[in-house]
Amino acid sequence: MTRYVCNICSYVYDPEVGDPDAGVEPGTKFEDLPDDWVCPECGAIKEQFDKEE
């Protein structure tokens, strides 16, 4: 699964881990995150993330 990196704070969203504090289960692809999901570190919106290279 593809990981995504926040352009603001460099937080890495790892779909294998999810975001348990926000109720996002492990195995959730970035594309399947709710539209109102934000970076747990800095609050950046999904559009401010890029695929990890």
MILO-393275 format. One record per atom (N, C-alpha, C): residue number from 0; atom name; x, y, z. Coordinates in nm, 2 decimals. Example, Ala and Ser with C-alpha at 12.3 -4.5 7.8 and 13.67 -1.06 7.14 Angstrom:
MILO-393275
0  N  1.32  -0.57  0.78
0  CA  1.23  -0.45  0.78
0  C  1.32  -0.33  0.78
1  N  1.28  -0.22  0.71
1  CA  1.37  -0.11  0.71
1  C  1.29  0.00  0.79
This chain:
MILO-393275
0  N  0.08  -0.12  0.00
0  CA  0.00  0.00  0.00
0  C  0.09  0.13  0.00
1  N  0.04  0.23  -0.07
1  CA  0.12  0.35  -0.08
1  C  0.10  0.44  0.04
2  N  0.22  0.49  0.08
2  CA  0.22  0.58  0.20
2  C  0.22  0.73  0.14
3  N  0.16  0.82  0.22
3  CA  0.15  0.96  0.18
3  C  0.22  1.05  0.28
4  N  0.28  1.15  0.24
4  CA  0.36  1.24  0.32
4  C  0.30  1.38  0.32
5  N  0.28  1.44  0.44
5  CA  0.23  1.57  0.46
5  C  0.33  1.67  0.41
6  N  0.29  1.76  0.32
6  CA  0.38  1.87  0.27
6  C  0.41  1.97  0.38
7  N  0.34  1.98  0.48
7  CA  0.35  2.08  0.59
7  C  0.45  2.04  0.69
8  N  0.42  1.92  0.75
8  CA  0.50  1.87  0.87
8  C  0.58  1.74  0.85
9  N  0.56  1.68  0.73
9  CA  0.63  1.55  0.70
9  C  0.58  1.43  0.77
10  N  0.46  1.44  0.83
10  CA  0.39  1.32  0.88
10  C  0.37  1.22  0.77
11  N  0.39  1.10  0.80
11  CA  0.36  0.99  0.70
11  C  0.24  0.91  0.73
12  N  0.14  0.92  0.64
12  CA  0.02  0.83  0.66
12  C  0.05  0.69  0.60
13  N  0.05  0.59  0.69
13  CA  0.08  0.46  0.65
13  C  -0.05  0.38  0.66
14  N  -0.10  0.33  0.54
14  CA  -0.23  0.26  0.54
14  C  -0.23  0.13  0.62
15  N  -0.11  0.08  0.64
15  CA  -0.10  -0.05  0.72
15  C  -0.13  -0.02  0.87
16  N  -0.11  0.11  0.91
16  CA  -0.13  0.15  1.05
16  C  -0.26  0.22  1.07
17  N  -0.30  0.30  0.96
17  CA  -0.42  0.38  0.97
17  C  -0.40  0.50  1.06
18  N  -0.51  0.55  1.12
18  CA  -0.50  0.66  1.22
18  C  -0.60  0.63  1.33
19  N  -0.56  0.54  1.42
19  CA  -0.65  0.49  1.52
19  C  -0.71  0.60  1.61
20  N  -0.64  0.71  1.63
20  CA  -0.69  0.82  1.71
20  C  -0.80  0.89  1.64
21  N  -0.81  0.88  1.51
21  CA  -0.92  0.94  1.44
21  C  -1.02  0.84  1.39
22  N  -1.01  0.72  1.44
22  CA  -1.11  0.61  1.41
22  C  -1.08  0.55  1.27
23  N  -0.96  0.57  1.22
23  CA  -0.93  0.51  1.08
23  C  -0.86  0.37  1.11
24  N  -0.93  0.27  1.06
24  CA  -0.88  0.13  1.08
24  C  -0.75  0.10  1.00
25  N  -0.66  0.02  1.05
25  CA  -0.55  -0.03  0.97
25  C  -0.60  -0.09  0.84
26  N  -0.53  -0.07  0.73
26  CA  -0.57  -0.12  0.60
26  C  -0.65  -0.02  0.52
27  N  -0.67  0.10  0.57
27  CA  -0.75  0.20  0.50
27  C  -0.66  0.27  0.41
28  N  -0.69  0.27  0.28
28  CA  -0.61  0.34  0.18
28  C  -0.63  0.49  0.20
29  N  -0.52  0.56  0.16
29  CA  -0.53  0.71  0.17
29  C  -0.65  0.76  0.09
30  N  -0.68  0.71  -0.02
30  CA  -0.79  0.75  -0.11
30  C  -0.92  0.73  -0.04
31  N  -0.93  0.63  0.05
31  CA  -1.05  0.60  0.12
31  C  -1.08  0.67  0.25
32  N  -0.98  0.76  0.29
32  CA  -1.00  0.84  0.41
32  C  -1.12  0.93  0.39
33  N  -1.19  0.96  0.49
33  CA  -1.30  1.06  0.48
33  C  -1.25  1.19  0.43
34  N  -1.34  1.26  0.36
34  CA  -1.30  1.39  0.30
34  C  -1.26  1.50  0.41
35  N  -1.31  1.48  0.53
35  CA  -1.28  1.58  0.63
35  C  -1.16  1.53  0.72
36  N  -1.09  1.42  0.68
36  CA  -0.97  1.38  0.76
36  C  -0.86  1.48  0.74
37  N  -0.79  1.51  0.85
37  CA  -0.68  1.60  0.85
37  C  -0.56  1.54  0.91
38  N  -0.44  1.59  0.88
38  CA  -0.32  1.54  0.94
38  C  -0.32  1.54  1.09
39  N  -0.29  1.43  1.16
39  CA  -0.30  1.43  1.30
39  C  -0.19  1.52  1.37
40  N  -0.09  1.55  1.30
40  CA  0.02  1.63  1.35
40  C  0.00  1.78  1.34
41  N  -0.05  1.83  1.22
41  CA  -0.06  1.97  1.20
41  C  -0.19  2.02  1.15
42  N  -0.29  1.93  1.12
42  CA  -0.42  1.97  1.07
42  C  -0.43  2.00  0.93
43  N  -0.33  1.96  0.85
43  CA  -0.33  1.98  0.70
43  C  -0.44  1.90  0.64
44  N  -0.50  1.95  0.53
44  CA  -0.61  1.87  0.46
44  C  -0.54  1.77  0.37
45  N  -0.62  1.67  0.32
45  CA  -0.57  1.56  0.24
45  C  -0.50  1.61  0.11
46  N  -0.54  1.73  0.06
46  CA  -0.48  1.78  -0.07
46  C  -0.34  1.82  -0.04
47  N  -0.30  1.84  0.08
47  CA  -0.16  1.88  0.11
47  C  -0.07  1.76  0.14
48  N  -0.11  1.64  0.09
48  CA  -0.03  1.52  0.10
48  C  0.01  1.48  -0.04
49  N  0.13  1.42  -0.05
49  CA  0.18  1.36  -0.17
49  C  0.22  1.22  -0.15
50  N  0.22  1.14  -0.26
50  CA  0.27  1.00  -0.25
50  C  0.41  1.00  -0.20
51  N  0.45  0.91  -0.12
51  CA  0.59  0.89  -0.07
51  C  0.67  0.83  -0.19
52  N  0.78  0.89  -0.21
52  CA  0.87  0.84  -0.32
52  C  0.98  0.75  -0.27
